[in-house]
Amino acid sequence: MIAIAYLLSLLVAVAALAVTLRPRPVPAPPTNPPALPAAADLPAGAEAEIRLILVTAAHLAARLVPAA
C-alpha cells in the first residue's frame, strides 16, 4: 500500500514538473509602437505639470541613490 502511494506521488510530481517546464508560445512583439498623444492634444498647463513631475522624480532619485 505504501509503494502504491509512493508511486502515485512520483507520478503527480512528474506531471507537475512536465506542466511547469512545457514550452509556451511567445507572443509576437507589436509591429508598430503605440501612438503617443500629440502635443496639441494635451491641456494648456500640461507641459508645466510634466516638467514639475520630472524635476520632482529626479530630485527624489538623487536623494535615494546615496541611501542604496
C-alpha positions, 0 to 999 in steps of 0.5 A: 500500500505504501509503494502504491502511494509512493508511486502515485506521488512520483507520478503527480510530481512528474506531471507537475514538473512536465506542466511547469517546464512545457514550452509556451508560445511567445507572443509576437512583439507589436509591429508598430509602437503605440501612438503617443498623444500629440502635443496639441492634444494635451491641456494648456498647463500640461507641459508645466505639470510634466516638467514639475513631475520630472524635476520632482522624480529626479530630485527624489532619485538623487536623494535615494541613490546615496541611501542604496 
